[in-house]
Amino acid sequence: MLTYLFPEIFKSTKFWTLFIFAIAFVVRIHGGSELFFWNIDEDRFALTAKRILVDHRPVLIGYSLPKDIYLGPIFPYILSIWYAIARMNPFVLPIIASLITAATSVLVYYVGKTIFESKKIGVYASLLYAFSALSIVYSKVLTELTIAPILALFTYFIIYQNLKYRKSVNLIWLGLVLVLALQNEGSSFSLLVLVGVSWLIYRFKTPLKKLAIFISMLVISNITLLIFDLRHEFFITKAFLNFFKGGPSNVSHLFDMENFIRSLEIFPNTLSRFLLLSGEKSISGQILPCRELLSIREITISPLLIILSLIIFGYFIVKSILNKKKSIGRQIVFIHFVIMFLGLFLFNLFMGDWFFEWILVIFFPGFTFIVAYFLKDFLRKFKYGHFFVLAAIAIFVFINLKTLYSIHDSYGLGAKTRAVKYAVSKIGDKPFYLDSIGSCHTQGYNYLFWHYGNFPTHSYTDDIFTPAYYQKSDLPKPPLGIVMVVKPSEDGLNEFQKIYADYKQKTIESKKIGKIEVLIVNEKK
């Protein structure tokens, strides 16, 4: 109705750009630091930024994939830019994450309407991306996953330009995107494969000069890995060789088809959760890979949504394979979907059990385009399709907003900050050791202690964080300690109770802050 009353406004690209950005930002900034995810990776990332910006110790390598396959260092420096803007204050990070992911919603609109040559698909896809509770959950982190969808969208757009105009367009920019992708995280490698497969199928022109520049960019961007390898007795080379010596870790899965089925079912499962969030209504409960949390997320997915997701995927796949009418956008997204599936299959063949939802965050724009394509065809084929589509989007927005405003987090940045502040107020500037016991909510404290003025001389993370993220102390372990306690998992309950009882005997002060119990202990008690 509003479209008919104000056609000039609602047909305006500027209006949709501002509207989508505004609503996406508002729903993402909701909850601020209270809902901002803060765990082991956030601790590592913050300490990396501290190392670069405060300690002035540059890094030569980036973060690793499973089995110590290391990437280049571009992402740590991107991360440092965010922390420099935040002036090392973690409470500014939710704003930066919200701005970036809101801008991603706008990119979904622009890229969708361009590569599918349909404004409806752009509008539908951007609304899905803006309001999806799962998309909003992953906007509560500021990691490699934050920029992965942006890299995918730029790749889609530039491939489209090359196929549409049948000549080389923006290949240097594409090279830059791929350089970033290859140093971002594992799933971003799919973009290089997408470009390669698209070129093999469609053979768009690639001048040798630009190809040489692209290869040079890849080599130069990884030169620091070579320097690190030479300085550390070929550590990266040895890890790489050991990876291939080990061979596939799940060969049996090739025969019982478990790997194949799990690689396939993660797509309808994730799309179902993209449409309607399942599992515990907390940010940590949605992201962390603990077995009990994963189980809750999977068993609470609606069977009806699984069926709907299978119908949507089936329709899109059939149209992509059998429809002779050329649609560049559809083919790009379909090729990326196939690459993601095969990539998951091969990744788990070599790496083991890595069927985590976050691997598909890079394909979230792809999900929105697939659903939007389905809705557009539904609208066109039925007499009252227009009203059904509007009703479906309205219901989707309402349910996801209702879900969003019911989400909490007892282990986010806000909760852990309150626990750290209490501990620091009790020990002042005295040296102390740090321990954290319980379930998978135990991580994420080191940087916060540094930020609030007293870094532990010894920490429960020393074995995995030193010397990469901070230097191990040569001082003897002090008698004063801080222990963060959260509810344990069922598997480790007996061991937890023994450790907890031992610490309680040494406790001189304690306080329960939300679901986190803070113990101030003295070994000499």
N, C-alpha and C positions, 0 to 999 in steps of 0.2 A: 504493500500500500504506500509506504513512504517513497518507494521508487517512483511511483506514478505521480505523487504530489510534488516531489522535488527531484525531477529527473536529472537536471544539470549537476546537482550536488552529488547524487549517488553514482553517477556515471563518471565522475571526476577521479582521475588517478591520484591526484593530490589528497582528495578527501579520504580515499581508502588507505593511502599510505599513513596519514596522520592518525586515522581511526584505529587501524590495526596496531600501529606502534603504541598508541596510548593505552588501549585495552590490554595489550600483551604486557606492557610494563606494569600497569596497575595490579594485575593478577599475580605477577611474578614478584613484585616487591612486597606483597602481603606477607606478614610474619617476620620480615627482615632477618635479623641475626638469630631469632628464636627458631626459625625453620631452616636456617642455613646449615647444610651438612658439614660436619667437621670430624674427620677420622684420621686414619694413618696416612693416607695420601695427602690430605690437606696439611698435616704436620710436616711431611717431607717437602711439599711444595713451598710452604712458608719458610722453612729452614734453608731451602735452596735460594730463595729470594734474599734472605738475610745474608747468606754466604756471599752472594754477588754484590748486593747493594751496601751492606754494612761492613762485612769482613773484607770486602774487596778481593775475594778469591774467585776468579773466573772459573767456569766449568768447561771442560773439553768434551764431555759426553752428556747425552740426555738420559732419560729414564729407560728402563729395560722392559722388554717383553718377557714372558715366561722363559725359563731356562737360560737366563742371562744373555739374551740377544739384545744388544744395546743400540739405541738410536742416536742420532746426532743431537746437538745441544740447542737447536733453535727454540723449542718450546720453553725450556727454563728461562731463556732471555725474554720471551713474550710474557711469561709469568712475572718476571721481574719488573716489566713495564707496568703491569697491573698493580703490583705492590708499591712501586714508586709513586704512582698516582694516588694510592691509598695512604702513602706515607707510613707504610708498614702496619697500619691499623686494620686488623681483620674485620672490623665492623663496617668498613667501607666496601668490602668485597661483595656483599649481597647487592649493593647498588650497581656495581660494575657488571656483575653477572646478569642482573635484570635488564640492564641497558643492552648488553650484547645479545641476549636471547630474544628480547623484544625486537631488536633490529633483524634477527633471523626470521621472525614472523613476517616482516615486511619483505625480506628477500624471497620467502616462499611465495608471496603474492606476485612479485615481479617475475620471478623465474617461471612459476607455474603458468601465468597468463601468456608468457613469451614462448616457452618451448612447446606448450600444448596448443598455442594460438587460440586461446579461449580465456576470456576474462572470468567466466564463471568458474573455471577450474582454479584460477588464481585466487579468487575470492573464497571459494569453498575450502581450498587447501589451507589458506592463511588463517581462516577462522578455526579450522580443526587444530592447527598448530598452536594458535594463540590460546585456545581454551582447554586443550587436552590436559587433564590433571597429571598424566605421566610426563608430558613435555614440561609442565611446570615443575614437577618433582626434580627433573634433571637440570632445571635452571637454578636449583638451589646448590649447585656446585660451581666452582670456578677452576676447571681443569682442562685437559685436552679435549674432553667431551664437549666443552662449551663451544669450541670453534669447529669441531668435526662436521656438523650440519652445514656450516657456512662454506667450508671447503667443498663439500659435496654439491651444494647449489651453484657455486662458481664453476665447478667442473661441468655440471649439466649444461649450464648456460653457454660456455665456450664451445663445448662439443656441438651443441645445437647450431651455433653460429657457423661453424665450419661445415656442417652437413647442409644447412639451409642455403648458404651462399656458394657452396662447392669450391671454396678456396680457403687458404690459410688465413685465419682471423684470430688475433690475440693469442698467438702461440707462446709468446714470451710470458704473458700473464698466466697462461695455463701452466707453463713451466714453473713459475713462481709458486702457484697453488700446489703443484705436485711436490715441489721441494719442501714446502711446509707440511704437506700430508705425510711424506715419508719420514718426517721427524716428529710426528704428532703422537699417534698411538696405533695399535695393530690394525684396527678396522679401516684406518685411513689408507692403508696400502691398496685397498680395493679400488681406489680412484685411479691409481696408476694402471691397474689391470683394465679398468673401464675404458680409459683412453686408448690403451693398446688394442683391446678387442674391437672397439669402435673403429679404429683405424684399419684393422685387418678386414672388417666387414665392409666398410663404406669407402675406404681408401681416399680420404680427403687429402688434398695436396699438402705436402710438408717440405718446404724448401730446405736444402741441405744446410744452408747457413743458419737458419733458425733451429734446426735439429742439433747442429753443433753447439749453438749457444745453450740450448736446453741441457745437453749432456754435460757441458762445462759447468752449468749451474749445479747439477746434481753432484759432480765430483768435488767442486769447491766447497759446497755446503757440508760435505762430510770429511773434509781434510782434517778437522780436529780429532776425529775418531782415530785416524792414522797416527797423529801426534801422541794421543793418549796411549795407543797400543805400543808404540815404540818406547814410551817412557815407563810402561808398566809390564814389561816382559811379555808382550803379545797376549795380554789378558783377554781381549775381545776375540782375537783370532782363535785362541785355544777354546774359548766358550763356544764359538761358532763351529769348530771342528768336532767338539764333543757332542754338540747337538745332532750332527749328522751321523756320528759314530753310533749314537744311541738308537737311531732308526725310529720307526713309528712306535709309539707307546701304547697304541690301542689296536694292534693288528687284528685281535679277535673281533673287534667291532665291524671289521670289513665282512666277516662271515655271518654274524648274527643280525646285521643290519641296524643295530642299536644306534650307532653313530649317525647313520643316514637318517633314521627316523627322528632322532633328537635334533639334528641339524635342520630338518624340515619343519618340525612342530613348533620350534621357537618363533617362527614368523606369525602364524595365526595366534599363538599365545600372546605375543607382544602387541600385535594389532588389537587384540581384544582388550588388553590392559590400556592401550592408547585411547581406546574409545570409552572404556569404563574401568577405573582403577579397582584392582582387587588387593586383598591382603591387609596388613596392619595399617591403620590410618596415621602413620608417622613417616617423616622423611627418611630417617635411618632405617625404619622397617621396610621401606620401599627400595632402598639402594643396597644395603649391606648384603653380602653373599652368604650369611650364616645359614646353616642347613634348615633350622626351624623357621626362619623368616622366608627362605625360598619356598619351603613346603606350604606355608600359609598363603603366599602369593599365588602359587599354582593351583591349589585345591579350591580356592575361592573364586576362580575365574568362572563366569557364567557359561554353561554349555551352549546356551542360545547365542552368546557372543562368539564363541568358537565357531559355531555353524555359520553365522553371518560372515565372520572373517574368512572362512574357507570359501564361501560363495563369492565374496568380493575378490579374493585372490584368484579363484578359478576363472571368474569372468575376465579379469585382467589378463591372465596368462593365455586363455583361449583367444581373446581379441588380439593379443600381441603376436601370436603364432599364426592364426588363420586369417585374420582380417587383411585383405590385400590393400586396403586404403592406407596410404602411408601417413604415419603420425610420428614425427621425429621424437617428440617428447616421450611418447609412450614407449618407443623402442629403447631410448636411453635408460629410462627407469627400469624397464624389463631386463635389459642387459645387466644393470647394476644389481638387480634382485638375484639373478642367476649367479653372478659373481659372488655375492654375499653368501648365498647358500653353499656353493662349492668351496668358498674360502673357509666357512665354518667347518665343513666336513673335513677338509685337509688339515686345518689348524688343530682340530681335536684329534685327528689321527696321529699327529706328531706331539702335540702338547698335553694331551690327556683331557680331563673333564673340565672344559672351559665353555659351558653353555650359559654364559651370563648375558642378561638382558642388555647391559650397557654396550655390548659389542654392536648392537643394532641402533644405537643413538644416531650414528652417522646416516642411517637410512630412515630416520623419522620424517624428513621431508618426502622421501619416497613413499612412505605410508600415506601421507596426506594427499599426494598426487594420485595414488591408486584409488583411494576412497573417493576423492573429488571426481575422478574420471568415471567411476561407477555411478555416482550421483547425477552427473551430467547426462549420461546415457539413460538413466532411469527417468529423468525429467523429460527427455526427448521422446521416449517410447510410449509413455502413458498419457492419457488425456489430462489427468489431474496430477501429473508428476511434479509440477512446479510446487503445488501445495504440500505434497508429501515430502519433498526435499526440504522446504522451509520448515516444516514441522519437525523433521528428523534433526536438522541443525539446531533448532530451538530447544528440543529435548536434550540433545547432546550438551549444549551450552549450560542449560539449567542443572543437569545432573553433575557435570564436572565442576561447576561453581559451588554447588552444594557440597561436593566431596572436598574441594579445596579448602573451604572454610571450616571443615571438620578435622582437618589435618593438624597434628601437633608434633612436637619432637622433644622428648625429655633428655636427649643426648646430643643436641645440636650445639652450635657455637655459643649461643646464649647460656645454655645450661652448664656447659663445661667452663665457660668464663666465670660464672658465679662460684663454681667450685674452686677454681684456681685463685680467685680474689680472696676467698675466705682463707685458703691455705696460706697465701702470702701475708695476709693480715696477722696471722698467728706466729709465723716464723721470722718475719722481717727480712733482714739481709743475712741471716745465718746460713751456713752451708747445709745442704740436705740431700738425701737421695730420694728418688721418685720411683714408686711402684704403682701398678694398676692391675687389679684382679677382677675376674668375673667373665662375662660373655664377650661377644665381638664388639661391644660398645666401649672397650677399655682404652682405645687409642685416641690420640689427638691432644696431648697436654703439653708437650715439650715447648713448642713455640709460644704458647700462651704464658707459660712461666717466664720465658725470656721477655715477652712483651710487657709483663707486669713487674719486671725488675729483679727477678732472682731465678737464674737457670740452675737446675740440679747438677751437682758434681757427678752424680751417678744416676743412670736412668735404666728402666726396664727395656728401653729400646737401644741401648748402647751397642749390642751385638749386631744389629741390623742397620743402624743409622751412622755409625762411625766407620771411617773418617769422612765419608762422603758429605754428610750434612752438618756435622759438628765434630770438634776434636775431643777425643776421649781424655778425661782428666787423669793426671798422674797422682793426684792427692789420694790419701786413704779414704775409704768410705766413711762418711760421718755417722755418728750415732743417731742424729735427728733425721727422721724420714717423713714423707708424705705418701699416703696410700689412698688411691682412688678405688672405690669399691662399687661395682654394679652387679645386678642379678646374674648369677652364673647360668650356663646352659645345663641341661639334664646330664649330658655326658660327663662333664667335669665337676659335678656337684661334690663328690666325696673329697677330691683333692682341694677344691675351693674351700670347703669347710675347715680342713686342717690348716691351710694357710691363713684363713681369716681368723680362726681362733688364736693362732700364734700372734698375729698382729694385734688383736684385741687385748691380749695380755700386756702388750707394750704401749698401748694407747694412753696418751696423756690428755688429749682433747679430741672430740669428734663432733661432727654435725651432719645431718641428712639434708642435702640440698636437692630437692626434687627426688629423682630416683638415683642420685649419686651420693654415696656416703663418703665423707672425707675423714680420714684418720690421721692425726698427728701422732707419730710414734717416736719413742726413744728407746734405743737398743740397750741403754744402761738402766732402764727401769727395773 
